[in-house]
């Protein structure tokens, strides 16, 4: 079905072919799970272009596609693609302008020369990926369950004296043991004052009693990702920590309550800020509070006051407003939701109550 949408796009835009190079889009269109492979899609057929390392895997995973070893075609990939396009009589080749680097485009242009026109496009396949198919939804649901179980294991590991890096490594192990793919993507595990860093990297800092520990991570099941965040306290929470956490939880719950098909992302964002309006914490929130998720961690739509996106049934997205106070710390809670006709299904089941470890 995704390939049919792309061939329809070619007809509607008077194009002869589409060169797909972004790995997530190659996987979405072909179900191929390996690396270094590309699709040259025409109205009649799809060429799966790879090198000898992956031809056997491609033949197994993509039986309906024509597998091409580009090294049999030309000395370089751009020359091979140009040769394949010329053999097929193609005069126009659309490409992903937001993926190809300037240098790669220059090399590709030299290889194609005057034989075919390279046509830049942006977000074509990503637009198809906004609405998830039933099989994608089920994989995302499973992935979130894996993440929930892995986090429950990690809670038993968190102790003063352990470093952020050690806990991050244990979390990766728990994810795999609970069923996650063995090819993980990066996560965030930070503590103490460092929790005000929105995308802080795990460090050698040791966990101390009284620290917030912010854990933003996800499982990956058959390529489909979970993304969740919980913030816990090591030991007993202070009154100020409890206050900030309570405001944060109210922000998350208000935003989630606004999610349904037909809702604008601007309204979801506005709902998230109402609990802290008029408080001393209002200046410490961030305007990007969620995103679509699937084969890539940050997909369309994005929840922001600057976006005109409208939620639709079948979207899967995160909701993650936060409060970030420099030199003090921060709190983020993040759930992953399926947008339904009348509301949402929350794939994340870990409690949002403040956990003291």
Number of C-alpha atoms within 10 A of each C-alpha: 7 14 17 11 13 20 21 14 18 19 13 9 9 10 20 22 29 25 21 21 18 19 18 20 22 22 18 21 19 21 15 20 17 15 13 13 23 22 26 21 23 22 17 8 14 20 17 25 25 21 18 12 12 17 17 12 13 24 16 11 15 16 10 13 17 15 20 22 18 22 15 11 15 15 10 12 20 19 20 21 22 23 18 19 22 14 9 12 12 17 15 17 22 20 22 19 15 11 16 15 11 10 9 12 16 11 15 18 18 13 19 20 12 10 16 18 15 21 15 13 14 13 13 14 22 15 12 15 23 21 21 18 12 10 9 20 19 14 19 30 23 22 28 30 23 24 31 22 18 24 23 13 16 18 15 9 15 20 16 15 11 15 20 23 18 17 22 22 13 15 26 24 15 21 26 19 14 17 19 28 18 15 12 17 14 12 22 22 28 33 30 22 17 26 28 23 18 18 13 16 15 21 16 11 16 19 21 18 16 19 23 26 25 28 28 21 24 30 35 28 26 19 23 24 28 32 27 26 25 22 24 25 23 20 16 14 20 10 9 9 19 14 11 20 24 16 18 26 23 18 28 25 19 19 24 24 14 19 27 22 19 16 16 21 26 18 16 25 27 18 19 29 22 14 20 19 11 9 9 8 16 14 13 15 19 15 16 17 23 25 21 23 26 27 21 16 18 16 18 23 25 24 28 21 17 12 14 13 17 17 25 20 18 20 24 30 29 28 29 27 27 28 25 23 19 13 12 13 22 28 27 26 25 24 24 28 25 25 23 18 14 11 18 21 16 17 22 23 13 17 9 19 13 16 15 14 17
